[in-house]
């Protein structure tokens, strides 16, 4: 699989559950309040963080994943410092994405 295709697949794995959660919450604000907004803002921040990590064709997967996790952590720290996120839905979204990213084993040491 080419690096761009693998990155798209990784982003789907990382973000799709949270994006679906945001859509569900946004569809019923009477029940969920503005929590969907916070989830969606966090999803967008995670996607921007992943997009900001370059991946050369010969990059080691473990190194790339470590850089992605560091990028997401940095995005989370910035989000928490700048956004009100009164009920912690954005923070929880970052935590879920970080759990999924950290759960991936590097492939064959690459």
CNS distance restraints for C-alpha pairs under 8 A (distance, minus, plus):
assign (resid   1 and name CA) (resid   5 and name CA) 6.29 0.50 0.50
assign (resid   1 and name CA) (resid   6 and name CA) 6.07 0.50 0.50
assign (resid   2 and name CA) (resid   6 and name CA) 6.09 0.50 0.50
assign (resid   2 and name CA) (resid  57 and name CA) 7.51 0.50 0.50
assign (resid   3 and name CA) (resid   7 and name CA) 6.01 0.50 0.50
assign (resid   3 and name CA) (resid  55 and name CA) 6.84 0.50 0.50
assign (resid   3 and name CA) (resid  56 and name CA) 7.43 0.50 0.50
assign (resid   3 and name CA) (resid  57 and name CA) 6.01 0.50 0.50
assign (resid   4 and name CA) (resid   8 and name CA) 6.24 0.50 0.50
assign (resid   5 and name CA) (resid   9 and name CA) 6.22 0.50 0.50
assign (resid   6 and name CA) (resid  10 and name CA) 6.06 0.50 0.50
assign (resid   7 and name CA) (resid  11 and name CA) 6.06 0.50 0.50
assign (resid   8 and name CA) (resid  12 and name CA) 6.21 0.50 0.50
assign (resid   9 and name CA) (resid  13 and name CA) 6.26 0.50 0.50
assign (resid  10 and name CA) (resid  14 and name CA) 6.04 0.50 0.50
assign (resid  11 and name CA) (resid  15 and name CA) 5.70 0.50 0.50
assign (resid  11 and name CA) (resid  16 and name CA) 7.67 0.50 0.50
assign (resid  11 and name CA) (resid  47 and name CA) 7.26 0.50 0.50
assign (resid  11 and name CA) (resid  50 and name CA) 7.65 0.50 0.50
assign (resid  12 and name CA) (resid  16 and name CA) 5.16 0.50 0.50
assign (resid  13 and name CA) (resid  17 and name CA) 7.67 0.50 0.50
assign (resid  14 and name CA) (resid  18 and name CA) 7.99 0.50 0.50
assign (resid  14 and name CA) (resid  97 and name CA) 5.70 0.50 0.50
assign (resid  14 and name CA) (resid 100 and name CA) 6.25 0.50 0.50
assign (resid  14 and name CA) (resid 101 and name CA) 6.77 0.50 0.50
assign (resid  15 and name CA) (resid  19 and name CA) 5.96 0.50 0.50
assign (resid  15 and name CA) (resid  43 and name CA) 6.54 0.50 0.50
assign (resid  15 and name CA) (resid  46 and name CA) 7.97 0.50 0.50
assign (resid  15 and name CA) (resid  47 and name CA) 7.52 0.50 0.50
assign (resid  15 and name CA) (resid  97 and name CA) 6.94 0.50 0.50
assign (resid  16 and name CA) (resid  20 and name CA) 6.07 0.50 0.50
assign (resid  17 and name CA) (resid  21 and name CA) 6.27 0.50 0.50
assign (resid  18 and name CA) (resid  22 and name CA) 6.18 0.50 0.50
assign (resid  18 and name CA) (resid  39 and name CA) 7.12 0.50 0.50
assign (resid  18 and name CA) (resid  40 and name CA) 7.87 0.50 0.50
assign (resid  18 and name CA) (resid  43 and name CA) 6.75 0.50 0.50
assign (resid  18 and name CA) (resid  93 and name CA) 6.64 0.50 0.50
assign (resid  18 and name CA) (resid  97 and name CA) 7.99 0.50 0.50
assign (resid  19 and name CA) (resid  23 and name CA) 6.23 0.50 0.50
assign (resid  19 and name CA) (resid  39 and name CA) 7.70 0.50 0.50
assign (resid  19 and name CA) (resid  40 and name CA) 6.65 0.50 0.50
assign (resid  19 and name CA) (resid  43 and name CA) 6.65 0.50 0.50
assign (resid  20 and name CA) (resid  24 and name CA) 6.17 0.50 0.50
assign (resid  21 and name CA) (resid  25 and name CA) 6.21 0.50 0.50
assign (resid  21 and name CA) (resid  36 and name CA) 7.46 0.50 0.50
assign (resid  21 and name CA) (resid  39 and name CA) 7.59 0.50 0.50
assign (resid  22 and name CA) (resid  26 and name CA) 5.99 0.50 0.50
assign (resid  22 and name CA) (resid  35 and name CA) 7.81 0.50 0.50
assign (resid  22 and name CA) (resid  36 and name CA) 4.53 0.50 0.50
assign (resid  22 and name CA) (resid  37 and name CA) 7.07 0.50 0.50
assign (resid  22 and name CA) (resid  39 and name CA) 5.40 0.50 0.50
assign (resid  22 and name CA) (resid  40 and name CA) 5.43 0.50 0.50
assign (resid  23 and name CA) (resid  27 and name CA) 6.03 0.50 0.50
assign (resid  23 and name CA) (resid  36 and name CA) 6.79 0.50 0.50
assign (resid  24 and name CA) (resid  28 and name CA) 6.77 0.50 0.50
assign (resid  24 and name CA) (resid  36 and name CA) 7.51 0.50 0.50
assign (resid  25 and name CA) (resid  29 and name CA) 6.32 0.50 0.50
assign (resid  25 and name CA) (resid  31 and name CA) 7.98 0.50 0.50
assign (resid  25 and name CA) (resid  32 and name CA) 5.54 0.50 0.50
assign (resid  25 and name CA) (resid  33 and name CA) 7.83 0.50 0.50
assign (resid  25 and name CA) (resid  34 and name CA) 7.92 0.50 0.50
assign (resid  25 and name CA) (resid  35 and name CA) 6.61 0.50 0.50
assign (resid  25 and name CA) (resid  36 and name CA) 4.59 0.50 0.50
assign (resid  26 and name CA) (resid  32 and name CA) 7.53 0.50 0.50
assign (resid  26 and name CA) (resid  34 and name CA) 7.46 0.50 0.50
assign (resid  26 and name CA) (resid  35 and name CA) 7.71 0.50 0.50
assign (resid  26 and name CA) (resid  36 and name CA) 4.82 0.50 0.50
assign (resid  26 and name CA) (resid  37 and name CA) 6.93 0.50 0.50
assign (resid  28 and name CA) (resid  32 and name CA) 6.11 0.50 0.50
assign (resid  28 and name CA) (resid  33 and name CA) 7.76 0.50 0.50
assign (resid  29 and name CA) (resid  33 and name CA) 4.52 0.50 0.50
assign (resid  29 and name CA) (resid  34 and name CA) 6.33 0.50 0.50
assign (resid  29 and name CA) (resid  36 and name CA) 7.80 0.50 0.50
assign (resid  32 and name CA) (resid  36 and name CA) 7.15 0.50 0.50
assign (resid  34 and name CA) (resid  38 and name CA) 6.98 0.50 0.50
assign (resid  35 and name CA) (resid  39 and name CA) 6.33 0.50 0.50
assign (resid  35 and name CA) (resid  87 and name CA) 7.73 0.50 0.50
assign (resid  35 and name CA) (resid  89 and name CA) 6.10 0.50 0.50
assign (resid  36 and name CA) (resid  40 and name CA) 6.02 0.50 0.50
assign (resid  37 and name CA) (resid  41 and name CA) 6.11 0.50 0.50
assign (resid  38 and name CA) (resid  42 and name CA) 6.22 0.50 0.50
assign (resid  38 and name CA) (resid  85 and name CA) 6.35 0.50 0.50
assign (resid  38 and name CA) (resid  89 and name CA) 5.87 0.50 0.50
assign (resid  38 and name CA) (resid  90 and name CA) 4.82 0.50 0.50
assign (resid  39 and name CA) (resid  43 and name CA) 6.18 0.50 0.50
assign (resid  39 and name CA) (resid  89 and name CA) 5.77 0.50 0.50
assign (resid  39 and name CA) (resid  90 and name CA) 4.84 0.50 0.50
assign (resid  39 and name CA) (resid  93 and name CA) 5.98 0.50 0.50
assign (resid  40 and name CA) (resid  44 and name CA) 6.17 0.50 0.50
assign (resid  40 and name CA) (resid  90 and name CA) 7.79 0.50 0.50
assign (resid  41 and name CA) (resid  45 and name CA) 6.25 0.50 0.50
assign (resid  41 and name CA) (resid  90 and name CA) 7.03 0.50 0.50
assign (resid  42 and name CA) (resid  46 and name CA) 6.15 0.50 0.50
assign (resid  42 and name CA) (resid  76 and name CA) 7.85 0.50 0.50
assign (resid  42 and name CA) (resid  79 and name CA) 7.57 0.50 0.50
assign (resid  42 and name CA) (resid  90 and name CA) 5.12 0.50 0.50
assign (resid  42 and name CA) (resid  91 and name CA) 7.44 0.50 0.50
assign (resid  42 and name CA) (resid  93 and name CA) 6.23 0.50 0.50
assign (resid  42 and name CA) (resid  94 and name CA) 6.42 0.50 0.50
assign (resid  43 and name CA) (resid  47 and name CA) 6.16 0.50 0.50
assign (resid  43 and name CA) (resid  93 and name CA) 7.02 0.50 0.50
assign (resid  43 and name CA) (resid  94 and name CA) 7.61 0.50 0.50
assign (resid  44 and name CA) (resid  48 and name CA) 6.18 0.50 0.50
assign (resid  45 and name CA) (resid  49 and name CA) 6.18 0.50 0.50
assign (resid  45 and name CA) (resid  72 and name CA) 7.96 0.50 0.50
assign (resid  45 and name CA) (resid  75 and name CA) 6.32 0.50 0.50
assign (resid  45 and name CA) (resid  76 and name CA) 7.87 0.50 0.50
assign (resid  45 and name CA) (resid  79 and name CA) 7.87 0.50 0.50
assign (resid  46 and name CA) (resid  50 and name CA) 6.23 0.50 0.50
assign (resid  46 and name CA) (resid  72 and name CA) 5.69 0.50 0.50
assign (resid  46 and name CA) (resid  75 and name CA) 6.78 0.50 0.50
assign (resid  46 and name CA) (resid  76 and name CA) 7.96 0.50 0.50
assign (resid  46 and name CA) (resid  94 and name CA) 7.15 0.50 0.50
assign (resid  46 and name CA) (resid  97 and name CA) 7.77 0.50 0.50
assign (resid  47 and name CA) (resid  51 and name CA) 6.08 0.50 0.50
assign (resid  48 and name CA) (resid  52 and name CA) 6.14 0.50 0.50
assign (resid  49 and name CA) (resid  53 and name CA) 6.90 0.50 0.50
assign (resid  49 and name CA) (resid  68 and name CA) 7.10 0.50 0.50
assign (resid  49 and name CA) (resid  71 and name CA) 5.28 0.50 0.50
assign (resid  49 and name CA) (resid  72 and name CA) 5.60 0.50 0.50
assign (resid  49 and name CA) (resid  75 and name CA) 6.45 0.50 0.50
assign (resid  50 and name CA) (resid  68 and name CA) 5.67 0.50 0.50
assign (resid  50 and name CA) (resid  71 and name CA) 6.86 0.50 0.50
assign (resid  50 and name CA) (resid  72 and name CA) 7.14 0.50 0.50
assign (resid  52 and name CA) (resid  71 and name CA) 7.78 0.50 0.50
assign (resid  53 and name CA) (resid  64 and name CA) 7.47 0.50 0.50
assign (resid  53 and name CA) (resid  67 and name CA) 6.66 0.50 0.50
assign (resid  53 and name CA) (resid  68 and name CA) 6.21 0.50 0.50
assign (resid  53 and name CA) (resid  71 and name CA) 7.41 0.50 0.50
assign (resid  54 and name CA) (resid  64 and name CA) 7.94 0.50 0.50
assign (resid  55 and name CA) (resid  59 and name CA) 6.12 0.50 0.50
assign (resid  55 and name CA) (resid  64 and name CA) 6.67 0.50 0.50
assign (resid  59 and name CA) (resid  63 and name CA) 7.30 0.50 0.50
assign (resid  59 and name CA) (resid  64 and name CA) 6.87 0.50 0.50
assign (resid  59 and name CA) (resid 110 and name CA) 7.17 0.50 0.50
assign (resid  60 and name CA) (resid  64 and name CA) 6.29 0.50 0.50
assign (resid  60 and name CA) (resid 109 and name CA) 7.19 0.50 0.50
assign (resid  60 and name CA) (resid 110 and name CA) 4.06 0.50 0.50
assign (resid  61 and name CA) (resid  65 and name CA) 6.01 0.50 0.50
assign (resid  61 and name CA) (resid 106 and name CA) 5.53 0.50 0.50
assign (resid  61 and name CA) (resid 107 and name CA) 6.58 0.50 0.50
assign (resid  61 and name CA) (resid 109 and name CA) 7.30 0.50 0.50
assign (resid  61 and name CA) (resid 110 and name CA) 4.85 0.50 0.50
assign (resid  62 and name CA) (resid  66 and name CA) 6.13 0.50 0.50
assign (resid  62 and name CA) (resid 105 and name CA) 7.77 0.50 0.50
assign (resid  62 and name CA) (resid 106 and name CA) 4.95 0.50 0.50
assign (resid  62 and name CA) (resid 107 and name CA) 7.70 0.50 0.50
assign (resid  62 and name CA) (resid 109 and name CA) 6.89 0.50 0.50
assign (resid  62 and name CA) (resid 110 and name CA) 6.25 0.50 0.50
assign (resid  63 and name CA) (resid  67 and name CA) 6.26 0.50 0.50
assign (resid  64 and name CA) (resid  68 and name CA) 6.17 0.50 0.50
assign (resid  65 and name CA) (resid  69 and name CA) 6.14 0.50 0.50
assign (resid  65 and name CA) (resid 101 and name CA) 7.24 0.50 0.50
assign (resid  65 and name CA) (resid 102 and name CA) 7.94 0.50 0.50
assign (resid  65 and name CA) (resid 106 and name CA) 7.84 0.50 0.50
assign (resid  66 and name CA) (resid  70 and name CA) 6.21 0.50 0.50
assign (resid  67 and name CA) (resid  71 and name CA) 6.06 0.50 0.50
assign (resid  68 and name CA) (resid  72 and name CA) 6.15 0.50 0.50
assign (resid  68 and name CA) (resid 101 and name CA) 7.98 0.50 0.50
assign (resid  69 and name CA) (resid  73 and name CA) 6.11 0.50 0.50
assign (resid  69 and name CA) (resid  98 and name CA) 6.52 0.50 0.50
assign (resid  69 and name CA) (resid 101 and name CA) 6.65 0.50 0.50
assign (resid  69 and name CA) (resid 102 and name CA) 7.20 0.50 0.50
assign (resid  70 and name CA) (resid  74 and name CA) 6.13 0.50 0.50
assign (resid  71 and name CA) (resid  75 and name CA) 6.14 0.50 0.50
assign (resid  72 and name CA) (resid  76 and name CA) 6.04 0.50 0.50
assign (resid  72 and name CA) (resid  94 and name CA) 7.37 0.50 0.50
assign (resid  72 and name CA) (resid  98 and name CA) 7.07 0.50 0.50
assign (resid  73 and name CA) (resid  77 and name CA) 6.20 0.50 0.50
assign (resid  73 and name CA) (resid  94 and name CA) 7.93 0.50 0.50
assign (resid  73 and name CA) (resid  98 and name CA) 7.72 0.50 0.50
assign (resid  74 and name CA) (resid  78 and name CA) 6.26 0.50 0.50
assign (resid  75 and name CA) (resid  79 and name CA) 6.00 0.50 0.50
assign (resid  76 and name CA) (resid  80 and name CA) 6.03 0.50 0.50
assign (resid  76 and name CA) (resid  91 and name CA) 7.02 0.50 0.50
assign (resid  76 and name CA) (resid  94 and name CA) 6.22 0.50 0.50
assign (resid  77 and name CA) (resid  81 and name CA) 6.18 0.50 0.50
assign (resid  78 and name CA) (resid  82 and name CA) 6.08 0.50 0.50
assign (resid  79 and name CA) (resid  83 and name CA) 5.55 0.50 0.50
assign (resid  80 and name CA) (resid  84 and name CA) 7.35 0.50 0.50
assign (resid  80 and name CA) (resid  85 and name CA) 7.41 0.50 0.50
assign (resid  80 and name CA) (resid  91 and name CA) 7.11 0.50 0.50
assign (resid  85 and name CA) (resid  89 and name CA) 6.67 0.50 0.50
assign (resid  85 and name CA) (resid  90 and name CA) 6.18 0.50 0.50
assign (resid  85 and name CA) (resid  91 and name CA) 7.59 0.50 0.50
assign (resid  88 and name CA) (resid  92 and name CA) 6.09 0.50 0.50
assign (resid  89 and name CA) (resid  93 and name CA) 6.22 0.50 0.50
assign (resid  90 and name CA) (resid  94 and name CA) 6.45 0.50 0.50
assign (resid  91 and name CA) (resid  95 and name CA) 6.27 0.50 0.50
assign (resid  92 and name CA) (resid  96 and name CA) 6.19 0.50 0.50
assign (resid  93 and name CA) (resid  97 and name CA) 6.28 0.50 0.50
assign (resid  94 and name CA) (resid  98 and name CA) 6.07 0.50 0.50
assign (resid  95 and name CA) (resid  99 and name CA) 6.13 0.50 0.50
assign (resid  96 and name CA) (resid 100 and name CA) 6.38 0.50 0.50
assign (resid  97 and name CA) (resid 101 and name CA) 6.16 0.50 0.50
assign (resid  98 and name CA) (resid 102 and name CA) 5.99 0.50 0.50
assign (resid  99 and name CA) (resid 103 and name CA) 6.09 0.50 0.50
assign (resid 100 and name CA) (resid 104 and name CA) 6.84 0.50 0.50
assign (resid 106 and name CA) (resid 110 and name CA) 6.52 0.50 0.50
